[in-house]
Amino acid sequence: MRRLDSIARTRGVRKALDTAVEENVPTFGYDANADAVAAIADGYGGTISQHADVQAYLTLRVLRNALDGVDIDTGIGTADDAGNVLSSDVYKYVDSQRSYYALNVAVTADNYNDFMDATKPYAPVANQLSADAHPTKNVWLNIYNSADNFLSATYQPLLQNYDDLLNLNVEYIGGDGQTEGNITNRLSNPSQYDALAINMVKTDNAASYTGLLDCLKYVQKK
C-alpha cells in the first residue's frame, strides 16, 4: 500500500484520488479533508479524522470552564447544564500532562457520510449555553500559522462555530508560522480580554508572551 501524498504533490488532490482509484492503487490518507472524504464514494480507501470538531470544542471549553470557575471537566466528561458531554471514545485526558486530547477515528465507506462537513460542530457538544449562567467573555486567540490548510480551513471555522455556543467573543489572530513577533505585535492591550489562548510558533518561546503579561501586571500596579 502506498500513500497518496506523492501523487497529490504533483497532480492535485482530487486528480490524484481519481488516478489512484483508476489504477487500483490502495490509498489511505490523513486529516479527512473534504476531497478525500468525498472520494471514498468513488472507491478511495479512506482517511483518518483527527476529530477536529472535538479538538476545537476542547480548546474553547477549557477556556469557558476557567472563566466560569467550574470544574475543568464540565461539558467534557461531565455533562454541563445544557447537556453537552463527550463520550470516552472521542477524547482522553492525560493527568500527568494536564492535557485533553481528541482521538483519531478511521473514516471509511461505512461512516464517511458523517464526515462530509469538516466544519460542523460535534452534535453531542453543540448545545447553546445560557447567557444568564454563562455571560459573554472576551477572548484573544492566536493560530500560529494562518497559511496551514488544516488550521485555516477546518480548525478555525470550527472554533468560530463553537464560540457563539459557548458565549465567547473571540478575536482570532493568524500568525505567519515563522516569528512570534508577527503575533505578539497584535496583542497591544491584553487587559481588554478576559482570557488569552496562545498557540506559539516555537514551544521554547514562551518568554515572548509572558513578557507581555509581566508588563501588563506592572502597568496595573501603577
DRENPA-3360 file (N, C-alpha, C; in nm, 2 decimals, always signed):
BEGIN
1 = MRRLDSIA = +0.08/-0.12/+0.00/+0.00/+0.00/+0.00/+0.09/+0.12/+0.00 ~ +0.06/+0.22/-0.08/+0.13/+0.34/-0.08/+0.04/+0.46/-0.05 ~ +0.10/+0.56/+0.01/+0.02/+0.68/+0.05/+0.00/+0.77/-0.07 ~ -0.10/+0.85/-0.06/-0.15/+0.94/-0.16/-0.05/+1.06/-0.18 ~ +0.03/+1.09/-0.08/+0.10/+1.22/-0.08/+0.18/+1.24/-0.20 ~ +0.26/+1.14/-0.25/+0.35/+1.17/-0.36/+0.27/+1.20/-0.49 ~ +0.16/+1.14/-0.51/+0.08/+1.17/-0.62/+0.02/+1.31/-0.61 ~ -0.03/+1.33/-0.49/-0.10/+1.46/-0.47/-0.01/+1.58/-0.49;
9 = RTRGVRKA = +0.11/+1.57/-0.46/+0.20/+1.68/-0.47/+0.22/+1.73/-0.61 ~ +0.21/+1.64/-0.71/+0.23/+1.67/-0.84/+0.11/+1.69/-0.93 ~ +0.00/+1.63/-0.89/-0.12/+1.63/-0.97/-0.24/+1.70/-0.91 ~ -0.24/+1.74/-0.79/-0.35/+1.79/-0.72/-0.43/+1.68/-0.65 ~ -0.49/+1.72/-0.54/-0.56/+1.62/-0.45/-0.66/+1.54/-0.53 ~ -0.76/+1.60/-0.59/-0.87/+1.53/-0.65/-0.83/+1.45/-0.76 ~ -0.74/+1.50/-0.85/-0.69/+1.42/-0.96/-0.61/+1.30/-0.91 ~ -0.53/+1.32/-0.81/-0.46/+1.21/-0.75/-0.55/+1.10/-0.70;
17 = LDTAVEEN = -0.66/+1.14/-0.64/-0.75/+1.04/-0.59/-0.81/+0.96/-0.70 ~ -0.85/+1.03/-0.81/-0.91/+0.96/-0.92/-0.81/+0.87/-0.99 ~ -0.69/+0.91/-1.00/-0.58/+0.83/-1.06/-0.56/+0.71/-0.98 ~ -0.55/+0.72/-0.85/-0.53/+0.61/-0.76/-0.64/+0.50/-0.78 ~ -0.76/+0.55/-0.78/-0.88/+0.45/-0.80/-0.87/+0.38/-0.93 ~ -0.84/+0.46/-1.04/-0.83/+0.40/-1.17/-0.72/+0.30/-1.19 ~ -0.61/+0.32/-1.12/-0.50/+0.23/-1.12/-0.50/+0.12/-1.02 ~ -0.62/+0.11/-0.94/-0.63/+0.01/-0.84/-0.52/+0.02/-0.73;
25 = VPTFGYDA = -0.48/+0.14/-0.70/-0.38/+0.16/-0.60/-0.45/+0.18/-0.47 ~ -0.43/+0.09/-0.37/-0.49/+0.11/-0.24/-0.43/+0.24/-0.17 ~ -0.52/+0.32/-0.13/-0.48/+0.45/-0.08/-0.55/+0.48/+0.05 ~ -0.49/+0.55/+0.14/-0.55/+0.59/+0.27/-0.48/+0.71/+0.31 ~ -0.56/+0.82/+0.34/-0.50/+0.95/+0.37/-0.51/+0.98/+0.52 ~ -0.48/+1.11/+0.54/-0.49/+1.16/+0.68/-0.55/+1.30/+0.68 ~ -0.62/+1.33/+0.78/-0.68/+1.47/+0.81/-0.83/+1.48/+0.76 ~ -0.88/+1.38/+0.69/-1.02/+1.38/+0.65/-1.06/+1.51/+0.58;
33 = NADAVAAI = -0.98/+1.56/+0.49/-1.02/+1.69/+0.42/-1.13/+1.65/+0.33 ~ -1.20/+1.76/+0.28/-1.33/+1.74/+0.21/-1.31/+1.65/+0.08 ~ -1.20/+1.68/+0.01/-1.18/+1.60/-0.12/-1.16/+1.45/-0.09 ~ -1.09/+1.42/+0.02/-1.06/+1.28/+0.05/-1.19/+1.21/+0.09 ~ -1.26/+1.28/+0.18/-1.39/+1.21/+0.23/-1.48/+1.19/+0.11 ~ -1.50/+1.29/+0.03/-1.59/+1.28/-0.09/-1.55/+1.17/-0.18 ~ -1.42/+1.15/-0.19/-1.37/+1.05/-0.29/-1.39/+0.90/-0.24 ~ -1.43/+0.88/-0.11/-1.45/+0.75/-0.06/-1.57/+0.68/-0.14;
41 = ADGYGGTI = -1.66/+0.76/-0.18/-1.78/+0.71/-0.25/-1.74/+0.66/-0.39 ~ -1.62/+0.71/-0.44/-1.57/+0.67/-0.57/-1.47/+0.55/-0.56 ~ -1.44/+0.50/-0.44/-1.35/+0.39/-0.43/-1.22/+0.42/-0.36 ~ -1.20/+0.54/-0.32/-1.08/+0.58/-0.24/-1.09/+0.50/-0.10 ~ -0.98/+0.44/-0.06/-0.99/+0.36/+0.06/-1.04/+0.42/+0.19 ~ -0.99/+0.54/+0.22/-1.04/+0.60/+0.34/-0.94/+0.71/+0.39 ~ -0.96/+0.76/+0.51/-0.87/+0.86/+0.56/-0.89/+0.86/+0.72 ~ -0.81/+0.94/+0.78/-0.81/+0.94/+0.93/-0.86/+1.08/+0.97;
49 = SQHADVQA = -0.96/+1.09/+1.05/-1.00/+1.21/+1.11/-0.94/+1.24/+1.24 ~ -0.88/+1.35/+1.26/-0.82/+1.39/+1.39/-0.93/+1.44/+1.49 ~ -1.05/+1.42/+1.45/-1.17/+1.48/+1.53/-1.14/+1.62/+1.56 ~ -1.12/+1.70/+1.45/-1.10/+1.85/+1.46/-1.22/+1.91/+1.54 ~ -1.34/+1.85/+1.52/-1.46/+1.91/+1.58/-1.45/+1.90/+1.74 ~ -1.38/+1.79/+1.78/-1.36/+1.77/+1.93/-1.24/+1.86/+1.97 ~ -1.14/+1.86/+1.89/-1.02/+1.95/+1.92/-1.07/+2.09/+1.95 ~ -1.14/+2.15/+1.85/-1.18/+2.29/+1.86/-1.27/+2.31/+1.99;
57 = YLTLRVLR = -1.36/+2.21/+2.01/-1.45/+2.23/+2.13/-1.37/+2.23/+2.25 ~ -1.27/+2.13/+2.27/-1.19/+2.12/+2.39/-1.12/+2.25/+2.41 ~ -1.07/+2.31/+2.30/-0.99/+2.44/+2.32/-1.08/+2.55/+2.39 ~ -1.19/+2.57/+2.33/-1.28/+2.67/+2.39/-1.35/+2.63/+2.52 ~ -1.38/+2.50/+2.53/-1.44/+2.46/+2.65/-1.36/+2.47/+2.78 ~ -1.23/+2.44/+2.77/-1.14/+2.46/+2.88/-1.13/+2.61/+2.92 ~ -1.13/+2.70/+2.82/-1.14/+2.84/+2.85/-1.27/+2.88/+2.92 ~ -1.38/+2.83/+2.86/-1.51/+2.86/+2.92/-1.52/+2.82/+3.07;
65 = NALDGVDI = -1.47/+2.70/+3.10/-1.47/+2.65/+3.23/-1.39/+2.73/+3.33 ~ -1.27/+2.77/+3.28/-1.18/+2.85/+3.36/-1.24/+2.99/+3.39 ~ -1.31/+3.04/+3.29/-1.37/+3.17/+3.31/-1.49/+3.16/+3.40 ~ -1.56/+3.05/+3.40/-1.68/+3.03/+3.49/-1.64/+2.98/+3.63 ~ -1.51/+2.94/+3.64/-1.47/+2.90/+3.78/-1.53/+2.76/+3.82 ~ -1.56/+2.68/+3.72/-1.62/+2.55/+3.75/-1.51/+2.44/+3.73 ~ -1.55/+2.32/+3.76/-1.46/+2.20/+3.74/-1.42/+2.20/+3.59 ~ -1.29/+2.17/+3.57/-1.24/+2.18/+3.43/-1.30/+2.07/+3.34;
73 = DTGIGTAD = -1.36/+1.97/+3.40/-1.42/+1.86/+3.32/-1.56/+1.88/+3.28 ~ -1.62/+2.00/+3.32/-1.76/+2.03/+3.29/-1.78/+2.04/+3.14 ~ -1.88/+1.98/+3.09/-1.91/+1.98/+2.95/-1.82/+1.90/+2.87 ~ -1.73/+1.82/+2.93/-1.63/+1.73/+2.87/-1.67/+1.59/+2.91 ~ -1.62/+1.55/+3.02/-1.65/+1.41/+3.07/-1.77/+1.42/+3.16 ~ -1.81/+1.53/+3.20/-1.93/+1.55/+3.29/-2.02/+1.65/+3.22 ~ -2.15/+1.61/+3.21/-2.25/+1.69/+3.14/-2.26/+1.83/+3.20 ~ -2.27/+1.94/+3.12/-2.30/+2.07/+3.17/-2.45/+2.09/+3.18;
81 = DAGNVLSS = -2.49/+2.22/+3.22/-2.63/+2.25/+3.24/-2.71/+2.25/+3.11 ~ -2.64/+2.25/+2.99/-2.71/+2.24/+2.86/-2.71/+2.10/+2.80 ~ -2.64/+2.01/+2.87/-2.64/+1.87/+2.83/-2.52/+1.84/+2.74 ~ -2.42/+1.93/+2.73/-2.30/+1.90/+2.65/-2.21/+1.80/+2.72 ~ -2.17/+1.69/+2.66/-2.08/+1.60/+2.72/-2.02/+1.51/+2.61 ~ -1.89/+1.47/+2.63/-1.82/+1.39/+2.53/-1.81/+1.25/+2.58 ~ -1.82/+1.15/+2.49/-1.81/+1.01/+2.53/-1.66/+0.98/+2.53 ~ -1.62/+0.88/+2.61/-1.48/+0.84/+2.62/-1.41/+0.79/+2.50;
89 = DVYKYVDS = -1.49/+0.76/+2.39/-1.43/+0.71/+2.27/-1.38/+0.82/+2.18 ~ -1.40/+0.94/+2.21/-1.36/+1.05/+2.12/-1.26/+1.14/+2.18 ~ -1.22/+1.12/+2.31/-1.12/+1.21/+2.38/-1.06/+1.13/+2.49 ~ -0.95/+1.18/+2.54/-0.88/+1.13/+2.66/-0.82/+1.24/+2.74 ~ -0.80/+1.22/+2.86/-0.73/+1.32/+2.95/-0.61/+1.25/+3.01 ~ -0.49/+1.32/+2.99/-0.37/+1.26/+3.05/-0.33/+1.35/+3.17 ~ -0.35/+1.29/+3.28/-0.33/+1.37/+3.41/-0.19/+1.42/+3.43 ~ -0.09/+1.34/+3.39/+0.05/+1.38/+3.41/+0.09/+1.50/+3.32;
97 = QRSYYALN = +0.01/+1.52/+3.21/+0.04/+1.63/+3.12/-0.07/+1.74/+3.13 ~ -0.17/+1.72/+3.22/-0.28/+1.81/+3.23/-0.33/+1.85/+3.10 ~ -0.35/+1.75/+3.01/-0.39/+1.78/+2.88/-0.51/+1.69/+2.83 ~ -0.60/+1.75/+2.75/-0.70/+1.68/+2.68/-0.66/+1.65/+2.54 ~ -0.70/+1.54/+2.49/-0.66/+1.50/+2.35/-0.79/+1.45/+2.28 ~ -0.81/+1.49/+2.16/-0.91/+1.43/+2.07/-0.85/+1.30/+2.01 ~ -0.93/+1.20/+2.00/-0.88/+1.07/+1.95/-0.91/+1.05/+1.80 ~ -0.82/+1.00/+1.73/-0.83/+0.98/+1.59/-0.94/+0.87/+1.56;
105 = VAVTADNY = -1.00/+0.88/+1.44/-1.10/+0.78/+1.40/-1.09/+0.75/+1.25 ~ -1.10/+0.63/+1.21/-1.09/+0.59/+1.07/-1.22/+0.63/+1.00 ~ -1.20/+0.69/+0.88/-1.32/+0.73/+0.80/-1.32/+0.64/+0.68 ~ -1.42/+0.56/+0.67/-1.42/+0.46/+0.56/-1.56/+0.46/+0.49 ~ -1.58/+0.37/+0.40/-1.71/+0.36/+0.33/-1.83/+0.35/+0.42 ~ -1.80/+0.29/+0.54/-1.91/+0.27/+0.64/-1.96/+0.39/+0.71 ~ -1.87/+0.49/+0.72/-1.91/+0.61/+0.80/-1.88/+0.75/+0.74 ~ -1.83/+0.75/+0.61/-1.78/+0.87/+0.56/-1.89/+0.98/+0.55;
113 = NDFMDATK = -2.02/+0.95/+0.54/-2.12/+1.05/+0.53/-2.12/+1.13/+0.66 ~ -2.08/+1.08/+0.77/-2.08/+1.16/+0.90/-1.97/+1.26/+0.90 ~ -1.88/+1.26/+0.80/-1.76/+1.35/+0.80/-1.76/+1.44/+0.67 ~ -1.87/+1.45/+0.60/-1.87/+1.53/+0.48/-1.85/+1.68/+0.51 ~ -1.90/+1.73/+0.62/-1.88/+1.87/+0.65/-1.78/+1.88/+0.77 ~ -1.65/+1.91/+0.73/-1.55/+1.91/+0.84/-1.56/+2.03/+0.93 ~ -1.65/+2.12/+0.91/-1.66/+2.24/+0.99/-1.79/+2.24/+1.08 ~ -1.85/+2.13/+1.08/-1.98/+2.11/+1.15/-1.95/+2.08/+1.30;
121 = PYAPVANQ = -2.00/+2.15/+1.40/-1.98/+2.12/+1.54/-2.02/+1.97/+1.57 ~ -1.96/+1.91/+1.66/-1.99/+1.77/+1.70/-2.12/+1.78/+1.78 ~ -2.22/+1.70/+1.73/-2.35/+1.71/+1.79/-2.37/+1.70/+1.94 ~ -2.30/+1.60/+2.00/-2.31/+1.59/+2.15/-2.27/+1.71/+2.23 ~ -2.19/+1.80/+2.17/-2.15/+1.92/+2.24/-2.19/+2.05/+2.16 ~ -2.30/+2.05/+2.10/-2.34/+2.16/+2.02/-2.46/+2.23/+2.07 ~ -2.48/+2.22/+2.21/-2.59/+2.28/+2.27/-2.56/+2.42/+2.32 ~ -2.64/+2.52/+2.30/-2.62/+2.66/+2.34/-2.62/+2.67/+2.49;
129 = LSADAHPT = -2.52/+2.74/+2.54/-2.51/+2.77/+2.68/-2.60/+2.89/+2.71 ~ -2.66/+2.90/+2.83/-2.74/+3.01/+2.88/-2.65/+3.13/+2.90 ~ -2.70/+3.24/+2.84/-2.63/+3.37/+2.86/-2.63/+3.42/+3.00 ~ -2.74/+3.38/+3.07/-2.75/+3.43/+3.21/-2.65/+3.35/+3.30 ~ -2.64/+3.22/+3.28/-2.55/+3.14/+3.36/-2.40/+3.15/+3.32 ~ -2.39/+3.19/+3.19/-2.25/+3.19/+3.13/-2.24/+3.32/+3.04 ~ -2.23/+3.43/+3.11/-2.22/+3.56/+3.04/-2.10/+3.57/+2.94 ~ -2.12/+3.65/+2.84/-2.02/+3.66/+2.73/-1.89/+3.71/+2.79;
137 = KNVWLNIY = -1.78/+3.65/+2.74/-1.64/+3.68/+2.78/-1.56/+3.71/+2.66 ~ -1.47/+3.80/+2.67/-1.38/+3.84/+2.56/-1.25/+3.76/+2.56 ~ -1.22/+3.70/+2.45/-1.10/+3.61/+2.44/-1.01/+3.65/+2.32 ~ -0.88/+3.65/+2.34/-0.79/+3.67/+2.24/-0.72/+3.53/+2.21 ~ -0.73/+3.49/+2.08/-0.68/+3.35/+2.05/-0.60/+3.36/+1.92 ~ -0.48/+3.31/+1.92/-0.40/+3.31/+1.80/-0.38/+3.17/+1.75 ~ -0.36/+3.16/+1.62/-0.33/+3.04/+1.55/-0.19/+3.07/+1.48 ~ -0.10/+2.98/+1.51/+0.04/+3.02/+1.48/+0.07/+3.03/+1.33;
145 = NSADNFLS = -0.01/+2.97/+1.25/+0.02/+2.97/+1.10/-0.11/+2.98/+1.02 ~ -0.14/+3.10/+0.98/-0.27/+3.11/+0.90/-0.27/+3.05/+0.77 ~ -0.15/+3.01/+0.72/-0.13/+2.95/+0.59/-0.15/+2.80/+0.59 ~ -0.16/+2.74/+0.71/-0.18/+2.60/+0.73/-0.32/+2.56/+0.69 ~ -0.34/+2.47/+0.59/-0.47/+2.44/+0.54/-0.56/+2.38/+0.65 ~ -0.51/+2.29/+0.73/-0.60/+2.23/+0.83/-0.64/+2.34/+0.94 ~ -0.55/+2.42/+0.98/-0.58/+2.52/+1.08/-0.68/+2.63/+1.03 ~ -0.65/+2.67/+0.90/-0.73/+2.78/+0.85/-0.87/+2.74/+0.79;
153 = ATYQPLLQ = -0.87/+2.62/+0.73/-0.99/+2.57/+0.66/-1.08/+2.48/+0.74 ~ -1.02/+2.43/+0.85/-1.10/+2.34/+0.93/-1.11/+2.38/+1.08 ~ -0.99/+2.39/+1.14/-0.99/+2.42/+1.28/-1.05/+2.56/+1.32 ~ -1.00/+2.66/+1.26/-1.06/+2.80/+1.29/-1.21/+2.81/+1.26 ~ -1.26/+2.76/+1.15/-1.40/+2.77/+1.12/-1.48/+2.69/+1.23 ~ -1.42/+2.58/+1.28/-1.49/+2.51/+1.39/-1.49/+2.59/+1.52 ~ -1.38/+2.65/+1.55/-1.37/+2.74/+1.67/-1.48/+2.85/+1.65 ~ -1.49/+2.91/+1.54/-1.59/+3.01/+1.51/-1.73/+2.96/+1.53;
161 = NYDDLLNL = -1.76/+2.84/+1.49/-1.89/+2.78/+1.51/-1.92/+2.75/+1.66 ~ -1.82/+2.72/+1.73/-1.84/+2.69/+1.88/-1.84/+2.82/+1.96 ~ -1.78/+2.92/+1.92/-1.76/+3.04/+2.02/-1.90/+3.10/+2.06 ~ -1.99/+3.11/+1.96/-2.12/+3.16/+1.99/-2.20/+3.07/+2.09 ~ -2.18/+2.93/+2.07/-2.25/+2.84/+2.15/-2.20/+2.85/+2.30 ~ -2.08/+2.89/+2.31/-2.01/+2.90/+2.45/-2.01/+3.04/+2.50 ~ -2.08/+3.13/+2.43/-2.09/+3.27/+2.47/-1.95/+3.33/+2.49 ~ -1.86/+3.31/+2.39/-1.73/+3.37/+2.39/-1.71/+3.46/+2.27;
169 = NVEYIGGD = -1.67/+3.58/+2.30/-1.64/+3.68/+2.19/-1.49/+3.67/+2.16 ~ -1.46/+3.60/+2.06/-1.32/+3.57/+2.03/-1.26/+3.65/+1.92 ~ -1.14/+3.71/+1.95/-1.07/+3.78/+1.84/-0.96/+3.68/+1.79 ~ -0.97/+3.64/+1.67/-0.88/+3.54/+1.61/-0.76/+3.61/+1.54 ~ -0.64/+3.57/+1.58/-0.52/+3.63/+1.52/-0.44/+3.51/+1.45 ~ -0.41/+3.53/+1.32/-0.34/+3.43/+1.24/-0.19/+3.47/+1.22 ~ -0.10/+3.39/+1.27/+0.04/+3.42/+1.25/+0.09/+3.38/+1.12 ~ +0.22/+3.40/+1.10/+0.29/+3.37/+0.97/+0.36/+3.24/+0.98;
177 = GQTEGNIT = +0.36/+3.17/+1.09/+0.43/+3.04/+1.11/+0.58/+3.05/+1.12 ~ +0.63/+3.17/+1.13/+0.77/+3.19/+1.13/+0.82/+3.26/+1.26 ~ +0.75/+3.37/+1.29/+0.80/+3.45/+1.41/+0.69/+3.48/+1.51 ~ +0.73/+3.49/+1.63/+0.64/+3.52/+1.74/+0.60/+3.67/+1.73 ~ +0.69/+3.75/+1.68/+0.66/+3.89/+1.67/+0.54/+3.92/+1.58 ~ +0.52/+3.84/+1.48/+0.40/+3.86/+1.39/+0.27/+3.85/+1.47 ~ +0.28/+3.77/+1.58/+0.16/+3.75/+1.67/+0.16/+3.85/+1.78 ~ +0.27/+3.86/+1.86/+0.27/+3.94/+1.98/+0.25/+4.09/+1.94;
185 = NRLSNPSQ = +0.29/+4.13/+1.83/+0.27/+4.27/+1.79/+0.12/+4.31/+1.78 ~ +0.04/+4.21/+1.77/-0.11/+4.23/+1.76/-0.18/+4.21/+1.89 ~ -0.10/+4.20/+2.00/-0.16/+4.19/+2.13/-0.11/+4.32/+2.21 ~ -0.17/+4.43/+2.17/-0.12/+4.56/+2.22/-0.18/+4.59/+2.36 ~ -0.30/+4.54/+2.38/-0.37/+4.57/+2.51/-0.44/+4.45/+2.57 ~ -0.36/+4.36/+2.63/-0.41/+4.24/+2.69/-0.52/+4.26/+2.79 ~ -0.52/+4.37/+2.85/-0.62/+4.40/+2.96/-0.76/+4.40/+2.92 ~ -0.78/+4.41/+2.78/-0.92/+4.42/+2.73/-0.99/+4.28/+2.72;
193 = YDALAINM = -0.91/+4.18/+2.74/-0.96/+4.04/+2.73/-0.97/+3.97/+2.86 ~ -1.07/+3.88/+2.87/-1.09/+3.80/+2.99/-1.00/+3.68/+2.99 ~ -0.95/+3.64/+2.87/-0.86/+3.52/+2.86/-0.78/+3.53/+2.73 ~ -0.66/+3.47/+2.74/-0.57/+3.47/+2.62/-0.55/+3.32/+2.59 ~ -0.56/+3.28/+2.47/-0.53/+3.14/+2.43/-0.41/+3.15/+2.33 ~ -0.30/+3.11/+2.37/-0.18/+3.13/+2.30/-0.13/+3.00/+2.23 ~ -0.11/+3.01/+2.10/-0.05/+2.90/+2.02/+0.08/+2.94/+1.96 ~ +0.19/+2.90/+2.03/+0.32/+2.95/+2.00/+0.37/+2.89/+1.87;
201 = VKTDNAAS = +0.45/+2.97/+1.80/+0.52/+2.93/+1.68/+0.63/+2.82/+1.72 ~ +0.70/+2.85/+1.82/+0.80/+2.76/+1.87/+0.78/+2.74/+2.02 ~ +0.78/+2.62/+2.07/+0.74/+2.59/+2.20/+0.84/+2.64/+2.31 ~ +0.95/+2.69/+2.27/+1.05/+2.74/+2.36/+1.05/+2.89/+2.37 ~ +0.95/+2.95/+2.31/+0.94/+3.10/+2.30/+0.83/+3.16/+2.40 ~ +0.81/+3.09/+2.50/+0.70/+3.14/+2.60/+0.73/+3.27/+2.65 ~ +0.86/+3.31/+2.67/+0.90/+3.44/+2.72/+0.85/+3.55/+2.64 ~ +0.83/+3.53/+2.51/+0.77/+3.64/+2.42/+0.64/+3.68/+2.47;
209 = YTGLLDCL = +0.56/+3.59/+2.53/+0.43/+3.61/+2.57/+0.42/+3.65/+2.72 ~ +0.50/+3.58/+2.80/+0.50/+3.61/+2.94/+0.55/+3.75/+2.97 ~ +0.64/+3.79/+2.88/+0.70/+3.93/+2.90/+0.59/+4.03/+2.88 ~ +0.50/+4.01/+2.79/+0.39/+4.10/+2.77/+0.30/+4.10/+2.89 ~ +0.27/+3.98/+2.94/+0.18/+3.98/+3.06/+0.25/+4.04/+3.18 ~ +0.38/+4.03/+3.20/+0.45/+4.09/+3.31/+0.44/+4.24/+3.30 ~ +0.45/+4.29/+3.17/+0.43/+4.44/+3.15/+0.29/+4.48/+3.19 ~ +0.19/+4.40/+3.16/+0.06/+4.43/+3.20/+0.04/+4.44/+3.35;
217 = KYVQKK = +0.10/+4.34/+3.42/+0.09/+4.35/+3.57/+0.15/+4.47/+3.62 ~ +0.27/+4.51/+3.56/+0.34/+4.63/+3.61/+0.25/+4.76/+3.59 ~ +0.19/+4.77/+3.47/+0.10/+4.88/+3.44/-0.02/+4.88/+3.54 ~ -0.08/+4.77/+3.56/-0.19/+4.76/+3.65/-0.16/+4.80/+3.79 ~ -0.04/+4.77/+3.84/+0.00/+4.80/+3.97/+0.02/+4.95/+3.98 ~ +0.08/+5.02/+3.88/+0.10/+5.16/+3.88/-0.03/+5.23/+3.88;
% end
